[in-house]
Amino acid sequence: MNARILADMTTGVEEAARLLRAGGVIAFPTDTVYGLGAHAFRPAAVARLYTIKGRPWNQAIPLLLAEPEDVDRVVREVPPAARRLMAAFWPGALTIVLPRRPAVPDVVTAGGDTVAVRVPDHALARRLIALVGAPLAATSANPAGDTAPATVGEVARSLGARPDALLVGSGICPGGVPSTIVTVADGELVVLRVGSISPADLWATL
């Protein structure tokens, strides 16, 4: 048995947003890979996301935003270098780790003082986040340690009925490669994970 399938591009995304606002966990497409998301400000929903994925509790979960300006809702300070990266690569496959605001639940950050944020370059994902009215705590829609899924079939096979629903979109993610993750502190760029954006492109921007 698989999760409920939401395939209609209008009613499906509206139903997915309703489920997320109610504390559900949804699999959905992004510009990189399929994500597994929960309302970022509902700690119980985020905790359930950890359980569904089998993610270690000491590994923080990134936040997906609908618009670049939403970063100020969850981040207390954005260095000028980070602003330049956002202007160049958002929306896009760049995740930036920055100091979090107190409103971000501890379960999202694994108790740490930073939060990873990104604006996906995917119209359906951004519409979903906007309809929820809050950032989504989101990680790849696969059991921990498995390959991140780029197609709806891969999500259905790996997670089955564990999420409340699967928002289909086009059925395949255009990128298929996870985002690049960086930190920016004291003007220094540190690449934590190389993804679809190369370090050379990041350094050229700075």
N, CA, C and O of each residue as an XYZ file, in Angstrom:
824
protein
N       0.850     -1.198      0.000
C       0.000      0.000      0.000
C       0.880      1.241      0.000
O       1.881      1.303      0.713
N       0.493      2.243     -0.818
C       1.257      3.469     -0.914
C       0.505      4.638     -0.296
O      -0.678      4.533      0.027
N       1.221      5.772     -0.136
C       0.604      6.975      0.380
C      -0.463      7.468     -0.596
O      -0.449      7.122     -1.777
N      -1.371      8.266     -0.094
C      -2.404      8.864     -0.943
C      -1.745      9.696     -2.039
O      -0.847     10.490     -1.758
N      -2.180      9.525     -3.272
C      -1.598     10.220     -4.411
C      -2.413     11.475     -4.714
O      -3.630     11.407     -4.883
N      -1.734     12.618     -4.782
C      -2.361     13.897     -5.131
C      -1.759     14.323     -6.464
O      -0.642     14.839     -6.515
N      -2.509     14.102     -7.547
C      -1.959     14.317     -8.873
C      -2.454     15.584     -9.554
O      -1.775     16.107    -10.438
N      -3.623     16.091     -9.163
C      -4.153     17.287     -9.811
C      -3.316     18.505     -9.435
O      -3.036     18.722     -8.256
N      -2.918     19.296    -10.417
C      -1.999     20.407    -10.175
C      -2.625     21.530     -9.369
O      -1.903     22.356     -8.811
N      -3.965     21.585     -9.291
C      -4.634     22.632     -8.517
C      -5.150     22.092     -7.194
O      -4.706     22.518     -6.128
N      -6.091     21.152     -7.262
C      -6.672     20.628     -6.023
C      -5.663     19.806     -5.237
O      -5.744     19.735     -4.010
N      -4.705     19.179     -5.934
C      -3.717     18.366     -5.241
C      -2.828     19.179     -4.335
O      -2.587     18.791     -3.192
N      -2.333     20.308     -4.825
C      -1.449     21.136     -4.008
C      -2.224     21.791     -2.875
O      -1.680     21.994     -1.790
N      -3.486     22.123     -3.115
C      -4.308     22.703     -2.039
C      -4.561     21.680     -0.939
O      -4.520     22.024      0.242
N      -4.821     20.434     -1.305
C      -5.022     19.382     -0.313
C      -3.726     19.086      0.433
O      -3.746     18.861      1.643
N      -2.599     19.086     -0.278
C      -1.310     18.868      0.380
C      -1.038     19.965      1.403
O      -0.554     19.679      2.498
N      -1.341     21.215      1.062
C      -1.139     22.322      1.995
C      -2.039     22.173      3.218
O      -1.620     22.442      4.344
N      -3.275     21.745      2.988
C      -4.195     21.547      4.117
C      -3.655     20.471      5.061
O      -3.684     20.638      6.281
N      -3.168     19.383      4.501
C      -2.618     18.314      5.333
C      -1.394     18.791      6.121
O      -1.231     18.437      7.288
N      -0.546     19.582      5.493
C       0.635     20.106      6.183
C       0.250     21.060      7.301
O       0.835     21.009      8.384
N      -0.720     21.925      7.058
C      -1.171     22.851      8.114
C      -1.747     22.087      9.294
O      -1.673     22.548     10.433
N      -2.327     20.906      9.023
C      -2.919     20.088     10.076
C      -1.904     19.205     10.784
O      -2.258     18.454     11.692
N      -0.629     19.292     10.370
C       0.404     18.499     11.028
C       0.807     17.247     10.290
O       1.461     16.374     10.860
N       0.426     17.143      9.025
C       0.790     15.972      8.240
C       2.204     16.036      7.693
O       2.888     17.052      7.815
N       2.630     14.944      7.092
C       3.939     14.839      6.433
C       3.696     14.433      4.987
O       3.010     13.446      4.720
N       4.264     15.200      4.050
C       3.968     15.045      2.629
C       5.264     14.842      1.845
O       6.280     15.469      2.144
N       5.224     13.969      0.850
C       6.298     13.877     -0.135
C       5.913     14.743     -1.331
O       4.762     14.721     -1.766
N       6.875     15.510     -1.869
C       6.555     16.455     -2.936
C       7.800     16.718     -3.784
O       8.922     16.534     -3.313
N       7.601     17.150     -5.042
C       8.744     17.378     -5.927
C       9.413     18.724     -5.660
O       8.759     19.684     -5.252
N      10.705     18.783     -5.890
C      11.450     20.048     -5.852
C      12.325     20.122     -7.105
O      12.246     19.260     -7.981
N      13.143     21.145     -7.177
C      14.044     21.302     -8.318
C      15.235     20.355     -8.259
O      15.936     20.189     -9.258
N      15.475     19.737     -7.118
C      16.613     18.833     -6.971
C      16.130     17.380     -6.938
O      16.295     16.653     -7.917
N      15.538     16.955     -5.827
C      14.992     15.603     -5.679
C      13.632     15.713     -4.994
O      13.241     16.796     -4.557
N      12.908     14.589     -4.898
C      11.661     14.604     -4.145
C      11.963     14.832     -2.666
O      12.892     14.250     -2.106
N      11.149     15.699     -2.047
C      11.339     16.018     -0.647
C      10.259     15.410      0.226
O       9.175     15.068     -0.244
N      10.575     15.284      1.502
C       9.622     14.850      2.515
C       9.510     16.013      3.488
O      10.491     16.372      4.139
N       8.311     16.612      3.594
C       8.201     17.866      4.322
C       7.134     17.875      5.393
O       6.177     17.101      5.364
N       7.333     18.792      6.356
C       6.384     19.042      7.432
C       6.395     20.528      7.744
O       7.380     21.215      7.474
N       5.310     21.022      8.306
C       5.208     22.420      8.742
C       6.326     22.700      9.751
O       6.415     22.044     10.789
N       7.171     23.672      9.436
C       8.365     23.896     10.257
C       8.053     24.326     11.676
O       8.859     24.094     12.577
N       6.895     24.951     11.899
C       6.564     25.461     13.219
C       5.637     24.524     13.995
O       5.038     24.918     14.996
N       5.527     23.288     13.524
C       4.777     22.250     14.242
C       5.762     21.158     14.669
O       6.012     20.222     13.910
N       6.318     21.270     15.874
C       7.363     20.327     16.299
C       6.957     18.864     16.214
O       7.777     18.017     15.858
N       5.694     18.549     16.538
C       5.265     17.150     16.488
C       5.298     16.620     15.060
O       5.628     15.455     14.835
N       4.955     17.471     14.095
C       4.990     17.059     12.693
C       6.434     16.830     12.234
O       6.716     15.874     11.512
N       7.339     17.708     12.654
C       8.749     17.553     12.292
C       9.316     16.281     12.930
O      10.093     15.561     12.303
N       8.926     16.011     14.173
C       9.376     14.784     14.843
C       8.900     13.552     14.080
O       9.627     12.565     13.965
N       7.680     13.615     13.563
C       7.160     12.483     12.782
C       7.940     12.317     11.481
O       8.151     11.196     11.019
N       8.369     13.440     10.888
C       9.200     13.373      9.687
C      10.482     12.589      9.968
O      10.877     11.733      9.176
N      11.136     12.887     11.111
C      12.332     12.144     11.512
C      12.034     10.637     11.569
O      12.816      9.815     11.092
N      10.887     10.301     12.163
C      10.539      8.891     12.353
C      10.282      8.196     11.022
O      10.750      7.080     10.800
N       9.531      8.862     10.126
C       9.216      8.278      8.821
C      10.494      8.002      8.033
O      10.624      6.955      7.399
N      11.427      8.934      8.074
C      12.669      8.799      7.310
C      13.683      7.893      8.012
O      14.564      7.326      7.368
N      13.553      7.761      9.339
C      14.576      7.065     10.100
C      15.827      7.909     10.249
O      16.938      7.384     10.320
N      15.643      9.211     10.296
C      16.770     10.140     10.356
C      17.290     10.248     11.779
O      16.488     10.357     12.706
N      18.595     10.224     11.987
C      19.130     10.403     13.342
C      18.693     11.748     13.926
O      18.667     12.758     13.222
N      18.355     11.753     15.201
C      17.810     12.960     15.830
C      18.834     14.075     15.966
O      18.469     15.223     16.219
N      20.100     13.752     15.801
C      21.127     14.798     15.905
C      21.460     15.438     14.556
O      22.389     16.242     14.469
N      20.718     15.094     13.510
C      20.917     15.695     12.188
C      19.791     16.690     11.904
O      18.636     16.304     11.729
N      20.143     17.964     11.863
C      19.154     19.010     11.630
C      18.484     18.850     10.272
O      19.026     18.202      9.376
N      17.305     19.442     10.126
C      16.547     19.379      8.878
C      16.495     20.771      8.256
O      16.154     21.729      8.950
N      16.818     20.913      6.980
C      16.763     22.225      6.316
C      15.330     22.737      6.190
O      14.367     21.977      6.295
N      15.216     24.036      5.965
C      13.924     24.666      5.719
C      13.848     25.128      4.268
O      14.800     25.700      3.738
N      12.715     24.875      3.639
C      12.434     25.398      2.307
C      11.492     26.592      2.435
O      10.494     26.535      3.153
N      11.821     27.675      1.728
C      11.062     28.917      1.772
C      10.385     29.157      0.429
O      10.846     28.677     -0.607
N       9.281     29.910      0.460
C       8.583     30.244     -0.782
C       9.271     31.373     -1.529
O       9.306     31.367     -2.760
N       9.820     32.346     -0.804
C      10.437     33.526     -1.399
C      11.725     33.872     -0.653
O      11.836     33.576      0.537
N      12.698     34.489     -1.321
C      13.943     34.857     -0.632
C      13.736     35.737      0.591
O      14.455     35.588      1.580
N      12.763     36.657      0.547
C      12.552     37.553      1.690
C      12.032     36.822      2.922
O      12.076     37.372      4.023
N      11.542     35.596      2.761
C      11.064     34.829      3.908
C      12.195     34.391      4.826
O      11.942     33.918      5.934
N      13.432     34.540      4.384
C      14.563     34.137      5.215
C      14.571     34.875      6.544
O      15.020     34.333      7.554
N      14.081     36.102      6.551
C      14.106     36.890      7.784
C      13.123     36.374      8.835
O      13.199     36.774      9.997
N      12.214     35.502      8.448
C      11.303     34.893      9.425
C      12.010     33.859     10.290
O      11.591     33.601     11.419
N      13.083     33.266      9.766
C      13.707     32.144     10.457
C      15.183     32.368     10.782
O      15.776     31.604     11.544
N      15.776     33.417     10.202
C      17.201     33.698     10.404
C      17.347     35.061     11.066
O      16.704     36.028     10.658
N      18.193     35.133     12.084
C      18.320     36.399     12.817
C      19.376     37.330     12.230
O      19.363     38.528     12.512
N      20.284     36.802     11.424
C      21.339     37.637     10.842
C      21.794     37.015      9.523
O      22.102     35.826      9.452
N      21.827     37.848      8.480
C      22.287     37.386      7.164
C      23.486     38.231      6.755
O      23.314     39.405      6.425
N      24.694     37.677      6.766
C      25.879     38.437      6.369
C      25.791     38.905      4.918
O      25.107     38.279      4.109
N      26.479     40.003      4.581
C      26.455     40.495      3.199
C      26.851     39.433      2.174
O      26.262     39.374      1.095
N      27.834     38.600      2.489
C      28.244     37.562      1.551
C      27.106     36.574      1.288
O      26.922     36.116      0.160
N      26.346     36.250      2.334
C      25.203     35.349      2.149
C      24.137     36.002      1.288
O      23.504     35.330      0.473
N      23.926     37.310      1.458
C      22.953     38.025      0.623
C      23.368     37.963     -0.848
O      22.517     37.822     -1.727
N      24.655     38.067     -1.116
C      25.116     37.990     -2.500
C      24.860     36.608     -3.086
O      24.462     36.488     -4.244
N      25.085     35.572     -2.297
C      24.818     34.223     -2.765
C      23.322     34.016     -3.020
O      22.939     33.384     -4.005
N      22.489     34.545     -2.144
C      21.041     34.430     -2.332
C      20.604     35.126     -3.607
O      19.795     34.592     -4.367
N      21.142     36.329     -3.847
C      20.780     37.078     -5.052
C      21.190     36.333     -6.317
O      20.510     36.409     -7.340
N      22.300     35.615     -6.240
C      22.820     34.922     -7.423
C      22.179     33.552     -7.649
O      21.994     33.141     -8.794
N      21.839     32.839     -6.569
C      21.462     31.433     -6.713
C      20.069     31.081     -6.207
O      19.657     29.927     -6.326
N      19.335     32.028     -5.651
C      17.956     31.758     -5.217
C      16.975     32.391     -6.173
O      17.204     33.526     -6.588
N      15.899     31.733     -6.548
C      15.615     30.329     -6.265
C      16.637     29.416     -6.939
O      17.122     29.696     -8.036
N      16.948     28.324     -6.257
C      17.925     27.411     -6.810
C      18.436     26.413     -5.804
O      17.954     26.338     -4.674
N      19.427     25.641     -6.234
C      19.897     24.489     -5.468
C      21.047     24.834     -4.532
O      22.046     24.117     -4.469
N      20.897     25.941     -3.803
C      21.897     26.334     -2.814
C      21.250     26.451     -1.446
O      20.316     27.229     -1.256
N      21.751     25.673     -0.495
C      21.301     25.731      0.901
C      22.362     26.452      1.714
O      23.546     26.124      1.639
N      21.923     27.447      2.500
C      22.849     28.263      3.283
C      22.531     28.094      4.769
O      21.377     28.215      5.181
N      23.548     27.818      5.557
C      23.390     27.632      7.005
C      23.685     28.954      7.697
O      24.763     29.527      7.539
N      22.698     29.434      8.476
C      22.782     30.750      9.115
C      22.231     30.683     10.536
O      21.566     29.708     10.887
N      22.498     31.713     11.373
C      21.978     31.721     12.744
C      20.446     31.763     12.751
O      19.841     32.565     12.039
N      19.842     30.926     13.531
C      18.381     30.824     13.531
C      17.741     31.816     14.492
O      18.368     32.282     15.444
N      16.477     32.125     14.220
C      15.652     32.864     15.173
C      15.102     31.898     16.220
O      14.978     30.703     15.953
N      14.768     32.409     17.418
C      14.212     31.530     18.460
C      12.908     30.856     18.056
O      12.556     29.818     18.616
N      12.180     31.425     17.091
C      10.907     30.840     16.673
C      11.079     29.490     15.997
O      10.129     28.710     15.933
N      12.271     29.199     15.492
C      12.510     27.909     14.843
C      12.628     26.827     15.917
O      13.500     26.921     16.780
N      11.778     25.811     15.886
C      11.806     24.782     16.936
C      13.137     24.040     17.009
O      13.811     23.847     15.996
N      13.503     23.629     18.215
C      14.749     22.877     18.413
C      14.787     21.596     17.592
O      15.856     21.174     17.150
N      13.622     20.969     17.384
C      13.611     19.704     16.651
C      14.065     19.901     15.200
O      14.590     18.972     14.585
N      13.865     21.095     14.656
C      14.314     21.377     13.293
C      15.838     21.451     13.227
O      16.449     20.936     12.291
N      16.446     22.088     14.217
C      17.886     22.344     14.202
C      18.688     21.340     15.014
O      19.897     21.503     15.179
N      18.027     20.296     15.526
C      18.679     19.318     16.405
C      19.308     20.012     17.608
O      20.352     19.596     18.109
N      18.648     21.083     18.063
C      19.106     21.821     19.235
C      20.219     22.799     18.960
O      20.683     23.465     19.886
N      20.667     22.912     17.727
C      21.760     23.815     17.390
C      21.301     25.261     17.225
O      20.109     25.561     17.279
N      22.264     26.143     17.025
C      21.985     27.576     16.932
C      21.893     28.052     15.490
O      21.762     29.252     15.248
N      21.957     27.144     14.537
C      21.875     27.529     13.130
C      20.758     26.753     12.434
O      20.295     25.720     12.915
N      20.345     27.286     11.287
C      19.326     26.621     10.486
C      19.745     26.712      9.018
O      20.279     27.731      8.582
N      19.502     25.653      8.271
C      19.811     25.627      6.842
C      18.569     26.045      6.063
O      17.476     25.539      6.319
N      18.731     26.969      5.113
C      17.587     27.529      4.389
C      17.840     27.526      2.885
O      18.976     27.619      2.419
N      16.724     27.413      2.133
C      16.815     27.386      0.677
C      15.480     27.784      0.074
O      14.430     27.530      0.663
N      15.514     28.404     -1.095
C      14.312     28.664     -1.898
C      14.410     27.790     -3.138
O      15.274     28.032     -3.981
N      13.551     26.777     -3.281
C      13.657     25.882     -4.441
C      13.219     26.562     -5.725
O      12.315     27.398     -5.718
N      13.854     26.205     -6.814
C      13.496     26.730     -8.130
C      12.485     25.784     -8.772
O      12.751     25.168     -9.804
N      11.320     25.686     -8.136
C      10.284     24.752     -8.573
C       8.941     25.385     -8.242
O       8.619     25.591     -7.071
N       8.158     25.692     -9.270
C       6.923     26.454     -9.080
C       5.937     25.734     -8.169
O       5.320     26.367     -7.313
N       5.777     24.423     -8.334
C       4.810     23.692     -7.514
C       5.240     23.658     -6.054
O       4.411     23.844     -5.163
N       6.519     23.423     -5.798
C       7.011     23.406     -4.419
C       6.822     24.762     -3.756
O       6.402     24.829     -2.601
N       7.126     25.839     -4.467
C       6.988     27.178     -3.886
C       5.521     27.533     -3.664
O       5.183     28.197     -2.684
N       4.651     27.094     -4.570
C       3.212     27.330     -4.363
C       2.731     26.576     -3.124
O       1.947     27.103     -2.335
N       3.202     25.347     -2.959
C       2.824     24.569     -1.777
C       3.248     25.282     -0.507
O       2.451     25.409      0.424
N       4.491     25.751     -0.450
C       4.991     26.439      0.747
C       4.191     27.709      1.004
O       3.851     28.007      2.149
N       3.889     28.455     -0.047
C       3.120     29.692      0.104
C       1.719     29.399      0.635
O       1.213     30.143      1.476
N       1.085     28.327      0.158
C      -0.253     27.983      0.633
C      -0.232     27.532      2.090
O      -1.183     27.786      2.830
N       0.831     26.873      2.502
C       0.959     26.478      3.915
C       1.090     27.719      4.795
O       0.585     27.747      5.917
N       1.773     28.746      4.277
C       1.950     29.973      5.036
C       3.093     29.909      6.023
O       3.181     30.731      6.935
N       3.962     28.941      5.847
C       5.114     28.765      6.737
C       6.182     27.977      5.992
O       5.867     27.254      5.047
N       7.447     28.104      6.405
C       8.485     27.267      5.792
C       8.202     25.787      6.024
O       7.500     25.413      6.964
N       8.757     24.960      5.157
C       8.664     23.520      5.340
C      10.003     22.973      5.800
O      11.037     23.241      5.188
N       9.978     22.206      6.880
C      11.140     21.390      7.230
C      11.155     20.246      6.240
O      10.213     19.455      6.197
N      12.214     20.141      5.438
C      12.183     19.184      4.336
C      13.537     18.541      4.122
O      14.579     19.194      4.184
N      13.497     17.252      3.871
C      14.673     16.466      3.540
C      14.304     15.527      2.406
O      13.127     15.428      2.061
N      15.249     14.849      1.827
C      14.942     13.983      0.691
C      13.990     12.863      1.108
O      14.054     12.358      2.228
N      13.098     12.483      0.174
C      12.015     11.546      0.478
C      12.456     10.096      0.306
O      11.968      9.375     -0.564
N      13.388      9.697      1.155
C      13.890      8.320      1.138
C      14.293      7.937      2.551
O      14.588      8.816      3.359
N      14.314      6.659      2.868
C      14.843      6.243      4.168
C      16.295      6.686      4.317
O      17.048      6.698      3.343
N      16.683      7.046      5.524
C      18.045      7.514      5.781
C      19.062      6.507      5.261
O      18.969      5.308      5.524
N      20.040      7.029      4.511
C      21.089      6.185      3.970
C      20.845      5.698      2.563
O      21.769      5.220      1.906
N      19.597      5.811      2.076
C      19.287      5.396      0.714
C      19.531      6.551     -0.262
O      19.730      7.693      0.152
N      19.512      6.243     -1.540
C      19.691      7.250     -2.581
C      18.488      8.168     -2.644
O      17.349      7.705     -2.575
N      18.730      9.481     -2.774
C      17.646     10.447     -2.862
C      16.846     10.223     -4.138
O      17.441     10.042     -5.200
N      15.509     10.228     -4.069
C      14.685      9.878     -5.226
C      14.426     11.064     -6.155
O      14.166     12.178     -5.702
N      14.500     10.808     -7.446
C      14.202     11.833     -8.440
C      12.863     11.609     -9.118
O      12.390     12.483     -9.844
N      12.233     10.440     -8.896
C      10.947     10.148     -9.537
C       9.919      9.749     -8.490
O      10.245      9.317     -7.385
N       8.653      9.913     -8.891
C       7.566      9.580     -7.974
C       7.548      8.082     -7.688
O       7.188      7.670     -6.586
N       7.936      7.255     -8.675
C       7.972      5.816     -8.449
C       8.983      5.415     -7.395
O       8.729      4.514     -6.595
N      10.128      6.078     -7.389
C      11.153      5.789     -6.391
C      10.653      6.133     -4.986
O      10.925      5.406     -4.030
N       9.922      7.241     -4.865
C       9.367      7.619     -3.560
C       8.375      6.573     -3.089
O       8.438      6.129     -1.942
N       7.458      6.175     -3.962
C       6.429      5.202     -3.595
C       7.051      3.874     -3.165
O       6.591      3.248     -2.210
N       8.100      3.447     -3.876
C       8.735      2.170     -3.531
C       9.483      2.240     -2.203
O       9.482      1.272     -1.443
N      10.120      3.373     -1.915
C      10.974      3.447     -0.730
C      10.218      3.810      0.540
O      10.590      3.364      1.625
N       9.152      4.619      0.422
C       8.447      5.077      1.618
C       7.061      4.464      1.784
O       6.524      4.443      2.891
N       6.477      3.964      0.694
C       5.180      3.312      0.792
C       4.118      4.202      1.393
O       3.894      5.318      0.925
N       3.453      3.704      2.445
C       2.341      4.421      3.063
C       2.765      5.298      4.228
O       1.913      5.845      4.928
N       4.059      5.442      4.447
C       4.483      6.189      5.638
C       4.131      7.671      5.597
O       3.678      8.191      6.617
N       4.312      8.396      4.468
C       3.816      9.782      4.432
C       2.292      9.789      4.327
O       1.684      8.789      3.944
N       1.684     10.918      4.669
C       0.231     11.044      4.544
C      -0.197     11.133      3.087
O      -1.283     10.674      2.732
N       0.638     11.713      2.244
C       0.293     11.852      0.837
C       1.549     12.093      0.021
O       2.600     12.453      0.551
N       1.415     11.886     -1.289
C       2.492     12.126     -2.244
C       1.960     13.061     -3.318
O       1.077     12.693     -4.093
N       2.504     14.274     -3.359
C       2.150     15.251     -4.380
C       3.006     14.964     -5.600
O       4.234     15.018     -5.525
N       2.365     14.658     -6.726
C       3.088     14.094     -7.857
C       3.827     15.135     -8.675
O       5.016     14.960     -8.941
N       3.169     16.218     -9.088
C       3.781     17.146    -10.023
C       3.953     16.476    -11.377
O       3.047     15.786    -11.845
N       5.105     16.671    -12.011
C       5.359     16.077    -13.332
C       5.797     14.621    -13.238
O       5.880     13.930    -14.253
N       6.080     14.147    -12.011
C       6.508     12.761    -11.818
C       8.002     12.591    -11.721
O       8.472     11.577    -11.205
N       8.777     13.570    -12.212
C      10.234     13.495    -12.140
C      10.793     14.880    -11.811
O      10.290     15.888    -12.307
N      11.821     14.930    -10.984
C      12.437     16.205    -10.623
C      13.477     16.589    -11.674
O      14.243     15.736    -12.123
N      13.511     17.855    -12.071
C      14.402     18.243    -13.167
C      15.881     18.146    -12.833
O      16.705     17.913    -13.719
N      16.227     18.324    -11.554
C      17.642     18.301    -11.200
C      18.178     16.909    -10.946
O      19.133     16.467    -11.586
N      17.550     16.220     -9.998
C      17.970     14.877     -9.662
C      19.207     14.790     -8.798
O      19.666     13.694     -8.477
N      19.760     15.941     -8.415
C      20.969     16.000     -7.586
C      20.665     16.894     -6.384
O      20.086     17.965     -6.567
N      21.034     16.499     -5.158
C      20.774     17.346     -3.991
C      21.446     18.714     -4.098
O      22.353     18.917     -4.905
N      20.985     19.637     -3.275
C      21.539     20.988     -3.292
C      22.949     21.029     -2.709
O      23.350     20.140     -1.957
N      23.683     22.059     -3.063
C      24.968     22.368     -2.429
C      24.680     23.064     -1.105
O      23.798     23.919     -1.033
N      25.420     22.703     -0.055
C      25.216     23.300      1.273
C      26.468     24.060      1.679
O      27.578     23.537      1.581
N      26.286     25.309      2.140
C      27.418     26.133      2.557
C      27.111     26.849      3.864
O      25.951     27.000      4.249
N      28.156     27.281      4.531
C      28.035     28.241      5.624
C      28.814     29.490      5.226
O      29.789     29.423      4.477
N      28.363     30.627      5.745
C      29.055     31.890      5.514
C      29.184     32.587      6.860
O      28.183     32.981      7.457
N      30.408     32.739      7.336
C      30.648     33.392      8.624
C      31.939     34.190      8.540
O      32.957     33.694      8.059
N      31.889     35.439      9.016
C      33.061     36.318      8.989
C      33.636     36.451      7.579
O      34.849     36.546      7.390
N      32.736     36.455      6.596
C      33.164     36.620      5.210
C      33.766     35.384      4.586
O      34.187     35.415      3.430
N      33.813     34.283      5.341
C      34.417     33.042      4.835
C      33.329     32.077      4.364
O      32.334     31.866      5.057
N      33.522     31.503      3.196
C      32.619     30.501      2.647
C      33.187     29.110      2.903
O      34.338     28.824      2.574
N      32.358     28.249      3.496
C      32.748     26.857      3.714
C      31.709     25.973      3.037
O      30.521     26.073      3.343
N      32.135     25.119      2.135
C      31.239     24.206      1.433
C      31.119     22.922      2.254
O      32.100     22.205      2.448
N      29.905     22.641      2.731
C      29.659     21.463      3.554
C      29.274     20.249      2.721
O      29.560     19.112      3.096
N      28.625     20.495      1.588
C      28.264     19.413      0.674
C      28.243     19.960     -0.744
O      27.614     20.983     -1.015
N      28.926     19.279     -1.638
C      28.906     19.681     -3.044
C      27.716     19.025     -3.723
O      27.575     17.802     -3.717
N      26.854     19.864     -4.313
C      25.696     19.364     -5.035
C      25.724     19.870     -6.460
O      26.756     19.823     -7.129
N      24.567     20.360     -6.924
C      24.462     20.744     -8.330
C      25.111     22.087     -8.644
O      25.334     22.399     -9.814
N      25.424     22.899     -7.614
C      26.152     24.160     -7.819
C      27.598     23.940     -7.397
O      27.861     23.485     -6.284
N      28.527     24.259     -8.277
C      29.936     23.970     -8.003
C      30.545     25.005     -7.061
O      30.121     26.161     -7.068
N      31.526     24.617     -6.251
C      32.236     25.584     -5.405
C      32.847     26.715     -6.220
O      32.890     27.853     -5.753
N      33.323     26.423     -7.430
C      33.922     27.468     -8.260
C      32.919     28.566     -8.581
O      33.266     29.747     -8.568
N      31.684     28.189     -8.866
C      30.644     29.187     -9.144
C      30.339     30.026     -7.902
O      30.100     31.230     -8.004
N      30.350     29.395     -6.745
C      30.090     30.134     -5.500
C      31.210     31.140     -5.227
O      30.949     32.306     -4.930
N      32.439     30.684     -5.328
C      33.558     31.565     -5.040
C      33.640     32.708     -6.044
O      34.040     33.820     -5.697
N      33.257     32.429     -7.296
C      33.261     33.495     -8.305
C      32.261     34.579     -7.961
O      32.500     35.758     -8.220
N      31.141     34.183     -7.379
C      30.113     35.157     -6.985
C      30.604     36.043     -5.857
O      30.261     37.224     -5.803
N      31.398     35.493     -4.962
C      31.886     36.265     -3.810
C      33.146     37.031     -4.129
O      33.680     37.728     -3.266
